C-alpha cells in the first residue's frame, strides 16, 4: 500500500533527482515604461490645486449671492441697514 502524498507535490510526474533545478525560462515581457514618481507627484499637486481653486470659487460665489440676497430679500421683507430698503 503506497501513500497518496509523500513529500513534494510533483503534479503526477515522478521527480527526477538528476534534473536541473533551474526554473523554466520566462516569456519576454512587453516593454512597459516604469512609473515616474515625480510625474505622479506633479499630477497629484495640480489636481489638488485645482480642487482647492474650485472650492474657493464656490465659497466666493456663495458669499456674493448671500450679500446680494441681504440687499434684495425675497418676498418683500427688508432689513433696517439695507441701502435699497424702502420703508412705507
C-alpha positions in Angstrom: 0.0 0.0 0.0 1.6 3.3 -1.1 0.7 6.7 0.4 -1.2 9.2 -1.7 1.1 12.1 -0.9 4.6 12.0 0.3 6.9 15.0 0.2 6.8 17.5 -2.6 3.9 17.6 -5.0 5.1 16.8 -8.5 1.9 17.1 -10.4 1.6 13.5 -11.3 5.1 13.2 -12.7 7.8 11.3 -10.9 10.6 13.5 -9.6 13.9 13.1 -11.4 16.8 13.7 -8.9 19.2 14.4 -11.7 17.1 17.1 -13.3 18.4 20.7 -13.2 16.9 22.9 -10.5 16.7 26.0 -12.7 13.3 27.4 -13.3 11.9 27.3 -16.9 12.6 30.5 -18.9 10.0 33.2 -18.5 8.3 34.6 -21.6 9.6 38.1 -22.5 7.6 40.9 -21.0 6.2 43.7 -23.1 8.1 46.9 -22.9 6.3 48.9 -20.2 7.5 52.3 -19.0 8.4 52.5 -15.4 6.3 54.8 -13.3 7.9 58.2 -12.8 7.2 59.2 -9.3 7.9 62.9 -9.9 5.4 63.0 -12.7 2.8 61.3 -10.5 3.5 63.9 -7.7 3.2 66.8 -10.1 -0.2 65.4 -11.4 -1.4 65.0 -7.8 -0.3 68.5 -6.9 -2.1 70.1 -9.9 -5.3 68.1 -9.2 -5.1 69.2 -5.6 -4.6 72.8 -6.5 -7.5 72.6 -9.0 -9.8 71.2 -6.3 -8.7 74.0 -3.9 -9.4 76.6 -6.5 -12.8 75.2 -7.4 -13.7 75.1 -3.7 -12.6 78.7 -3.2 -14.6 79.9 -6.2 -17.7 78.1 -4.9 -17.3 79.8 -1.5 -16.8 83.2 -3.1 -19.9 82.8 -5.3 -21.9 81.8 -2.2 -20.7 84.9 -0.4 -21.6 87.2 -3.3 -25.0 85.6 -3.5 -25.5 86.0 0.2 -24.7 89.7 0.2 -26.9 90.2 -2.8 -29.8 88.5 -1.0 -29.3 90.7 2.0 -29.9 93.8 -0.1 -32.6 92.2 -2.3 -34.6 90.0 0.0 -37.1 87.6 -1.5 -40.8 88.2 -0.5 -40.5 91.9 0.1 -39.2 92.0 3.7 -36.2 94.3 4.2 -33.6 94.9 6.8 -33.1 98.2 8.5 -29.5 98.6 7.3 -30.2 97.8 3.7 -29.4 100.6 1.2 -32.2 99.5 -1.1 -34.9 99.1 1.6 -37.9 101.4 1.1 -39.9 101.9 4.3 -43.6 102.6 3.8 
